[in-house]
Amino acid sequence: MRAILFEHFGETPVLREVPPPTVPPHGALIEVHASGVCRSDWHAWQGHDQEVSLPHVPGHEFAGVVHAVGSGVRTFRGGERVTAPFVNGCGDCPECRMGNEQVCRHQTQPGFTHWGSFAQYVVVHHADRNLVRLPSSLAFVEAASLGCRFATAFRALVDQGHVRPGQWIAIHGCGGVGLAATMIAVALGARVVAVDLHADRLALARSLGAEATIEAGDGVDTAAVVEELTGGADVSLDAAGTSGTCVSSLRSLRRGGLHLQVGLLLGDQAASALPMDLVIARELHIVGSHGMQAHRYHEALAMIAAGRLAPARLLGPTIPLESAPAALEGMDRAAPGVTVITSF
C-alpha cells in the first residue's frame, strides 16, 4: 500500500510502498477514504509522543470502509462506512467497563501506538468496541474531522463542561478544536468569546457564531478583556495548550467557574505553574478532557443530521496523499480549517 512514512523524528516524511497492516483477531482493516492532518500528527512527527516508534506512519483522524475483519469481530463483516475515535479502548479494563474508553489503561491510538491513516489502510483494534458506523448522508471528508478535533470539543463541552444555554464560554485558541468548540457551544445555546493570535481564525469563529472575539498579542490582557465582556466566563476552554493560555483561561472565569483543559501542554510546559491561590479563592473547577468514546458519537451525529452542527464549515483544503508531508511541515503556517487527505 501507499503510505507517508518517516524514519527519523523531524525529518521530512516520504511517500513509500509498504506492506498493508496485519489484521488482529479482534481488529478491522479500514480502507481510508479521508484523513485529517492534525497538530497531534505534527507532535508525533517531532518526537513529542513516547508511544511512537520508528519507522512510523502518522494519521489518526480518518473515515473509510471496512475492508477486512479479524476472526473475533462480531458486529462488522466488511463494506460498512465507519470512523473511529483517536483513543481505542481495550474493552476489559475498569475504565472501559464503566464506558470510559477515552481513558482506557491499555488504549491503542492509530498514528501513535501503531501505524496510522496517512495510508491506504489502517487497523482499528477491538473493532466491535471502537468503530462508529457513519450515516450515508455524511461524506467521508466531513467524517474525518470528527475523530479528534470535533469529538474532543464535543465531549469537553457536553460531557465534561455540561454547557447550558445562556452561559458565557471563553475559547482560548481557534485552531481545529477551538473552532469546533465554537460551533458546538453556539449549537448548545451558549454565548462564545473566542481568543486567538490570528485575525483570520477569529473571523472564522465569528462566522460560526462567536459573539465576541479578542485578538491576543503583546500587551493584551485577554483574561481582563473576557471579564469585561462577560463578567467572568462560566466555562473557559484552553484549546491551545500553552502555559499562557492555560493561566489566562483560569483567570477568565467567574467565581465558581469551570476550566476545561483540552490543549496538550508538552515539553517544558508540561509542569506549568497554575494560579492555585485563585483556584482556591474563587472555588474554580479544573477538568481535563481527552477525546470521546465511540458510544457517545450518536449524539453528535444526531445533531449533525438535524442541521444543528455542520462540520463541513470547518473544512479547509483537500489534498492528495503525496502532499501530506508539506501539509504536516506547514502546520504553523496553515490557513484556518481542517486539511484533509482525500486521494490515496
N, C-alpha and C positions, 0 to 999 in steps of 0.2 A: 504494500500500500504506500501511497504518498504521505509524507509527514514532515512537519517542521521540527528539526532536531538541533539541540545544542549539546556540545561535548565538554564545554568549559563555561563556567559562570561568567556572564558579562560579555562573552564573545558573540559575534553576530550568528544567530541560528541559520541553518541552511535547510533547503528542501531536499529530502532523501527518499529513496525507495527502501522500505524496511518491511520485515515480516509483520503481518497483522497480529494483534494480541491473541493469546490463547484464552478460550472461554472457560472460566472455572465452573464447577458443577452448580454453584448457586448463582452464577452471574449471567449476564447477557452481553452480546456484542452488538453495538449500535452503529449503524451506518450513519455517519454525521452529514446532515444537510445544512447546518448553520452552526457557527461557533463564535461567540463574542470574544473580543480582545479586551482584557480587563487589567486593571492596575495590579491585581494579585498575580496575574501571569508575569508581569514585569518583575515583581518581587521574587517569584520563583526563579526567573532567569538570572537575577542578580545574586542569587545565593542566600536570600534572606530567610528561606524556609528550610529547616533542618530535615524535613521529610523528603526533600528532593535529592535523588541520587542520579549520577551521570552515567551514560548519556540520557537525555531526557526530552520528552515531547510535552510542551505545556498545553493549557487549554482546559477550562472547567465549566464554561457556560455553553451548553450545546442543546440541540434538538435534532431528532432524526428518526430513523425507523429501525425497529428491532430486526437484526439480520440473523442472529442465531442465539439460542439459549442453552444453558447447561442442563444436565440431566435432572438436577434437583429443582428446577424452576417450575412452578405450578400455574401461575396466572398469566403468563405470556408464552406465545407459541412462535411468534415471528410475524412481521408485517405491521405491527402496531406503531402508530405515531407517538413518540414519547419525548420527555425530557427527564431531568433528574436534578435534585439539589446538589450543591457542590460538596456537602457533607453527606456521606452514605453510611447509615448505621448498620451495625452487625446484627441487630435483632435479638441478641441474647443477654447483653449486659443490663444492669439495673436501670440505667438511663433509658435504653431502648424499650425495656418492658414497661416503663412509665410513659412512653410516647415521646421521649426527648432525644430522638436520634441525632439532633443537631449538636449534641454534646456527648455523643457515644464515646465510650472509653477505647473502643477498638475501631474507630471510624476509618474509612478509606475516602480518599479525595482524588478523583481523576485530575490529572495535571499536577499533582503534588505527590501523593503516595505511590502512584503509578502513572504510566503514560496517559496523556490527555487527548483533547479533542482538536488540536491543530493537526488533524489527520483524517483519513477517510473512515477510520473505525476507532471506536473507543469502548473499553469494557466498563460496565457498571456491576459492582459486586452486590450480592444479596438483592438481586433484581426484584423479587417479589415485594421486598420492603421499600425499595428506593426509586423504582421507576414510576413516573407520573404519565398517565395517558393524556394526550392532547386532543381537544375538540378539533374537528375538521375545519372549523371556521378560523382557527388561529394559525397563521403562517409560521413556518419554521423560523424565519428571520426574527419575528417578534418573540417566539417562544424561547429563542436562545438567550434573550435578555433577562429571562425570569430566573435562571438558575443561581445567580449570585446577587447582582445589584438590586434587582426588583424584589426578589423574595426576601433578601436580607432587610431591605427597608420595610417591607410589609410586616414581617414578624416583629421588627423593632417597634413599630408604631402601634400595631394592632394587639399583639400578644404580650409584649413587654411594656410598652408605654400606655396601653389602654386609652388611647386618644379618643376624646369625645368632642362632639360638635361645640363650636364656640371657643374652644381652648386656643391659646396662642402657642404655636410651635416654632421655635427657632432652629434653623437648619444651618449648621456650620460646614461649608464645603458643598459646592454644587457640581461635583463630578457625577458619575453614574448613580451612586447610592443617594446622594443628596437630591438630585433631580427626581429620581423615583420617589423618594420620601416626600418631596413637594407635591407631586401628583396624588400620592396616596393620602396625605394629610388633608388636602383640599377635598378629595372624594369623601373623606370621613366627616367633613363639615368643619374642620379646624381652620384657623387663620394662621398663615405662614409668613414669617420674616426669614428671608434667605440671605446668607452671608457668604461672600466669596471674593477672591482677589481679582477675578476677571469679569469684565463688563458683559462679554458675550454669554457667559454662563448665567449671569444674573438676568439678562434679557430673556433667556430661555425659561428660567424659573418664573419670571413674571408671566410669560405666555402660558405656563402651566397652572397659574392661579395664585402665585405668591402675592400677598397683599402689600408687602414692603420688601425692599432689598437694601443691603448695605455693602458697598464696595470697600473691603478691608484693605489695609495697607499701612505704611509708616504713619504713626501719629493718630491712627483711628482706634479709639477705644470701643470696639464692637459691642462689648457687654453693656457699656453705658448707653450706647445708641439703642440696643434692644430694649433695655429697661425704659428708656424714654418713650419708645414707640408703643410698648406693650404693658408697661407697669411691672414687668418681670414675666418671662415666659412660663407657662405651665409645664411644658416639656421642651427640653433642648437636646438636640441630637448632634453629636460630633461625627460627621461623615468623612472628615479629612484625615484625622489620625495624627495630629501633632500635639506637642505639649501646649503650644499656644492656643490651638482651637479647643482642646480639652478644658483648659482653665477658663477660657472665655465662655464656653458653654455652661460651665458651672456658675460663673459669675452672672450669667444672663437670667438665671432663674428667679422666680418669685420665692418667697418663703414657703417651704414645703414642696417645692417643685422637683421635677424628675429629670435627671441627666441620663441620656442613653449614649453609651459608647459603642460605636459600630466601626469607625475607622481604626485600623491597626496602628498602634504605636510600636515601632520596631527599632532595633539597634540601640543607640544611646538614649533614645526617648522611651524605651520600654518601661523604665522605672521612674517616670516623671513624677515630680513633686506636685501634689494637689493641695488646694487651699482647704485643708480639713477643718481649720477654725471656722470657715464659712459654712462648711457642710454641717457642723455641729450647731452653730449659732442659728442657722436658718432651717435646720432639720431637713436638709436636702436628701434626696434619694439618688443613688448611683446604681445603674443597672447596665450590665453588658448584654449584647445580643449577637448571636453567631449563626447566621444562615436561617434556614427554615426547613422543617420536616416535610417529607413527601406527603404525609397525610393531611397537611394544612394547605396544600396548594388549591384545594377545591374552592375555598372561599375567595381567593384571589382570581381564580379562573371564572367564578360566577360573576364577580364584579366586572371583569373584562367582557364577558358575554352580555352583560346588561348595559354596557357602554359607559359605566362609571369610571373605568380605568382604560387607558389607551396606550399600551407600551410602545406602539408604533411611533408615537410622538417623541420617544426618547432615542430613536434610531438615528445614527449618523451614517457614514459611508458604508457601503458593502464592497468587499474586496475578494479577489481570488486567494487561494492558499499561498501562492508564491509571494504575495505582498505582505503576508503576516509578519515576517521579520522587521520590515520597515515600520509597520504599524506598532510593533512592540517597542522598538527603539525610539519611536516618536511619541510615546505616551505623554511626556511632559509638554509637548507642543500640540497635542491633538485638539481639534475643534470639539465643542460640546456635542454630546450624543454618543451612543454606543456604536463602535465599529464592529461589523460582523463579517466573518468569512462565510461566503455563500457558494463558492465554486471550488471543488476539491479534485 
